[in-house]
C-alpha cells in the first residue's frame, strides 16, 4: 500500500475496516478544530461593522482613531469616515445612520445641537444632553473620557501684556481696534461669538472666518490679533499664546464622550464596555500633548492614538487623580 493511499484512508477508510484508537483520536481532534473555527467565524459575523465619524480638526481625528483601534482590537470591523466637517455635518451623519458613533463635547451638544441655554455645572450638562439625545435621537452618551476641551480666546503674549489684557472683560476698551479670527462655526454658534458679544458687550473691529487649522498660524503671523482656541490645543504654549480668563463664566463645560446610535448597543452591548475603557483616562494636559504630536511633531493621528492606547494598556499613560478635573461628569 502506498503511503498516500493510507493517509487518505484515515479519513475515508474501507467499508468493513476497524477503526483504531489513533484514528478515532485524530477524528476527534479534527472535528473539535472545525467546530471551534465555525464558532469563531459565527462570533465574528455576529459583531456589527461600526462606522466612526469625526469633525475636521486634529483632536477629533485622534480620539476617533482611538475609538476605532479599541474596537478593531476587540475583533470588530470598523469603517472610518473622518474629517467630515463641522458639528452639524457630523451630527446629521449620526442621526441619519451614515455613521454609528463619534466623540462629541457636552457643551457643544447642549448649545449647538439642542439649542438649550448655557449651564455651567458639568454633571448637569452631561445629564441633560444624555437624556435629550436618548429621547430625541435614539443616541446614547457613553462615559466621558476625562478632558474638558472648552473654548477660549487666545492672544499673542506680547500684545496682551502691552494692552494689559488678562481676561475677556478687559477687551471692552480694545475690541474695536482688534481683528478677531475664528472658524465659521464659532462665528455663528450661540456658545460662540454671538453669545460672547452679548455676555461681554464687546464688538471687534473686524471678524475673519477661517479654517481651524490656520487660526493659530494667522495669530502667530499677526494677521489677526485674537482667536477662538481650544483649551487642549498644545500649540498654545508652544507658540507662547495666552488664554484670556472667562471671568463671566460664559463658556459651558465641554467634556468629550462617545455618542453612539442605540441600535448598535441593542445589537451588541459590549461595544459600550470597550469604549468606556478610556473613561476618565485622558486629562487636559495629556490631550494637549497628543494634539501637539500631530500639529507640530508631524506624527499621524492613528500613530499617536496607537501609542497612547499601548501605554495605557501597560499603565504608562492616562490621567492622574491630581490632574483629572474634579468636576468631570459621571454616569
C-alpha positions in Angstrom: 0.0 0.0 0.0 1.2 3.5 -0.9 1.8 5.9 1.9 -0.6 8.5 0.3 -3.3 5.8 0.0 -3.0 5.0 3.7 -3.3 8.7 4.6 -6.5 9.0 2.6 -8.0 6.0 4.3 -7.5 7.8 7.7 -10.5 9.9 6.6 -12.4 7.6 4.3 -11.4 4.1 5.3 -12.8 0.8 3.9 -16.4 -0.2 4.5 -15.5 -3.1 6.8 -12.2 -1.9 8.2 -12.0 -1.5 12.0 -11.2 2.0 13.4 -8.1 2.2 15.5 -7.7 4.3 18.7 -5.3 6.6 16.9 -7.8 7.2 14.1 -10.6 7.9 16.5 -8.4 10.4 18.3 -7.4 12.1 15.1 -11.0 12.4 14.0 -12.0 13.8 17.4 -9.3 16.5 17.2 -10.2 17.4 13.6 -13.9 17.7 14.5 -13.1 19.8 17.5 -11.0 22.2 15.5 -13.7 22.5 12.8 -16.3 23.3 15.5 -14.0 25.9 17.1 -13.3 27.5 13.7 -17.0 27.5 12.9 -17.9 29.1 16.3 -15.2 31.8 15.8 -16.5 32.7 12.4 -20.0 32.8 13.7 -19.0 35.1 16.6 -17.1 37.4 14.2 -20.1 37.5 11.9 -22.3 38.5 14.8 -20.3 41.6 15.6 -21.6 44.6 13.8 -19.5 46.6 11.5 -19.2 50.1 13.1 -18.8 53.3 11.1 -16.9 56.0 13.0 -17.0 59.7 12.1 -15.2 62.8 13.3 -15.2 66.6 12.9 -12.5 68.4 11.0 -9.7 69.1 13.5 -6.8 67.3 14.9 -8.2 66.3 18.3 -11.3 64.8 16.8 -9.3 62.7 14.4 -7.0 61.4 17.2 -9.8 60.4 19.5 -11.8 58.8 16.7 -8.8 56.8 15.8 -8.6 55.6 19.4 -12.2 54.5 19.2 -11.6 52.6 16.0 -8.5 50.9 17.3 -10.2 49.8 20.5 -13.0 48.2 18.5 -10.6 46.6 16.0 -8.5 45.2 18.8 -11.7 43.6 20.1 -12.5 42.0 16.8 -14.9 44.5 15.2 -14.7 45.7 11.6 -14.5 49.5 11.5 -15.3 51.9 8.8 -13.6 55.3 9.2 -15.4 58.4 8.0 -13.1 61.0 9.5 -12.7 64.7 8.9 -16.3 65.0 7.8 -16.8 68.7 8.7 -18.3 70.8 11.5 -20.6 69.8 14.3 -23.9 70.0 12.3 -22.5 67.8 9.5 -21.2 65.1 11.8 -24.3 65.1 14.0 -26.6 64.7 10.9 -24.4 61.8 9.7 -25.0 60.1 13.1 -28.8 60.5 13.3 -29.2 59.5 9.6 -27.2 56.3 10.2 -24.4 57.2 7.8 -22.1 56.8 10.8 -22.7 54.9 14.1 -20.6 56.9 16.5 -18.3 59.9 17.0 -16.9 61.8 20.0 -18.9 64.9 20.9 -18.5 67.6 23.6 -21.1 68.1 26.2 -21.3 71.9 25.9 -21.4 71.7 22.1 -24.3 69.3 22.3 -26.2 71.5 24.8 -25.9 74.7 22.8 -25.2 74.0 19.2 -27.3 70.8 18.7 -30.1 71.1 21.4 -30.2 74.9 21.3 -30.6 75.0 25.1 -29.4 77.7 27.5 -25.8 77.6 28.8 -25.3 75.7 32.0 -22.0 75.7 33.9 -22.3 72.6 36.1 -20.5 69.7 34.3 -22.7 67.0 35.7 -25.9 68.9 34.9 -24.8 69.4 31.3 -23.9 65.8 30.9 -27.2 64.6 32.4 -29.2 67.0 30.2 -27.5 66.0 26.9 -27.7 62.3 27.7 -31.4 62.4 28.4 -32.2 64.6 25.4 -30.1 62.6 22.9 -31.8 59.4 24.0 -35.3 60.8 23.7 -34.8 62.9 20.5 -32.3 61.0 18.5 -32.1 57.4 20.0 -28.4 58.1 20.6 -26.6 57.2 23.8 -23.8 59.2 25.5 -21.1 56.8 26.9 -18.8 57.8 29.7 -16.7 61.0 29.3 -13.0 60.3 28.5 -11.8 62.9 31.0 -10.7 66.1 29.3 -12.6 69.3 29.0 -11.8 71.0 25.7 -13.5 74.3 26.4 -13.5 77.2 24.0 -11.1 80.1 24.9 -9.8 83.3 23.5 -6.1 83.4 22.8 -3.7 86.3 22.1 0.0 86.7 21.5 1.6 87.2 24.9 3.5 90.3 23.9 0.4 92.1 22.7 -1.8 91.0 25.6 0.8 92.3 28.1 1.2 95.5 26.2 -2.5 96.2 26.3 -2.9 94.9 29.8 -5.4 92.2 28.8 -5.7 89.1 31.0 -9.4 88.4 30.9 -12.2 88.7 28.4 -13.8 91.6 30.1 -10.6 93.6 29.6 -11.4 93.6 25.8 -14.2 96.1 26.3 -11.9 99.1 25.7 -9.8 97.5 23.0 -12.0 95.1 20.9 -12.9 97.8 18.3 -9.2 98.1 17.4 -8.6 94.3 17.2 -9.1 91.8 14.4 -10.7 88.5 15.5 -10.2 85.2 13.8 -12.3 82.1 14.2 -13.9 79.2 12.4 -17.1 79.9 10.6 -18.9 77.7 13.1 -17.7 79.8 16.1 -18.8 83.0 14.4 -22.4 81.7 14.3 -22.8 79.3 17.3 -24.8 80.5 20.3 -21.9 79.5 22.5 -19.5 81.3 20.1 -19.2 84.9 19.1 -22.9 85.9 19.1 -23.3 84.7 22.7 -19.9 86.1 23.7 -20.7 89.5 22.3 -24.0 89.6 24.3 -22.4 88.3 27.5 -19.4 90.7 27.5 -20.7 93.6 25.4 -17.7 93.6 23.0 -17.6 94.1 19.3 -14.4 93.5 17.3 -13.2 95.9 14.6 -13.0 93.0 12.1 -14.0 89.4 12.1 -12.4 86.8 9.9 -13.7 83.3 9.3 -11.1 80.7 8.6 -10.3 77.0 8.8 -9.4 75.8 12.3 -6.1 74.6 11.1 -4.8 78.1 10.2 -6.2 80.2 13.0 -3.1 79.7 15.1 -0.8 80.4 12.2 -2.8 83.6 11.5 -2.4 84.8 15.1 1.3 83.9 15.1 1.9 85.8 11.9 0.0 88.8 13.2 -2.7 88.5 10.5 -5.2 88.7 13.4 -5.0 89.9 17.0 -7.1 87.4 18.8 -8.6 84.0 18.0 -11.0 81.4 19.3 -8.9 78.5 20.6 -9.4 75.1 22.1 -8.1 74.8 25.7 -6.5 71.4 24.9 -4.5 72.6 21.9 -0.8 72.1 22.5 0.1 74.9 20.1 -1.0 77.5 22.7 2.1 77.2 25.0 4.3 76.2 22.0 3.6 79.5 20.3 3.6 81.5 23.5 0.0 82.5 23.3 -2.0 83.3 26.4 -5.6 82.4 27.1 -7.9 85.0 28.5 -9.8 84.3 31.6 -13.5 83.7 31.0 -14.4 85.9 34.0 -18.1 85.9 33.4 -18.2 82.1 33.0 -19.8 82.3 29.6 -18.4 79.1 28.1 -20.1 75.9 29.3 -18.0 72.7 30.0 -17.0 70.7 27.0 -16.2 67.2 28.3 -15.6 64.7 25.5 -17.5 61.4 25.3 -18.5 58.9 22.6 -22.1 59.3 21.3 -23.4 56.1 19.6 -26.6 55.0 18.0 -28.7 52.9 20.4 -29.3 50.4 17.6 -25.7 49.4 17.8 -25.8 48.9 21.5 -29.0 46.9 21.2 -27.3 44.6 18.8 -24.0 44.4 20.8 -24.0 45.9 24.3 -20.2 45.0 24.7 -19.4 48.0 22.4 -20.1 50.4 25.3 -17.8 48.5 27.6 -15.0 48.6 25.1 -15.2 52.3 24.5 -15.6 53.0 28.2 -12.2 51.6 28.9 -10.9 55.1 28.2 -13.4 56.8 30.5 -11.6 59.3 32.7 -8.2 58.3 31.3 -7.3 61.5 29.4 -6.8 64.8 31.2 -6.5 68.2 29.6 -2.7 68.2 29.5 -2.4 64.7 28.1 -4.8 65.6 25.3 -2.9 68.8 24.6 0.3 66.7 24.3 -1.3 64.3 21.9 -2.5 67.1 19.7 0.9 68.7 19.7 2.5 65.5 18.5 0.4 65.8 15.3 0.2 69.5 14.8 3.9 70.3 15.5 5.6 66.9 15.7 4.4 65.6 12.3 3.0 62.3 13.6 -0.1 60.7 12.1 -3.2 60.7 14.3 -3.5 56.9 14.1 0.1 56.6 15.2 -0.5 58.9 18.2 -3.7 57.1 19.1 -2.0 53.7 19.0 1.0 54.7 21.1 -1.3 56.2 23.7 -3.5 53.1 23.9 -0.4 50.8 24.1 0.9 53.0 27.0 -2.5 52.9 28.7 -2.6 49.1 28.5 0.7 48.9 30.3 -0.1 51.5 32.9 2.2 54.1 31.3 -0.4 56.7 30.3 -3.6 58.2 31.4 -4.9 60.9 33.7 -3.6 61.1 37.2 -6.1 61.7 40.1 -4.4 65.0 40.7 -4.7 66.1 37.1 -8.2 64.9 36.4 -10.9 67.6 36.7 -12.8 67.1 40.0 -15.9 68.3 38.2 -15.7 65.7 35.4 -19.3 64.3 34.9 -20.0 60.7 35.7 -22.7 58.3 34.5 
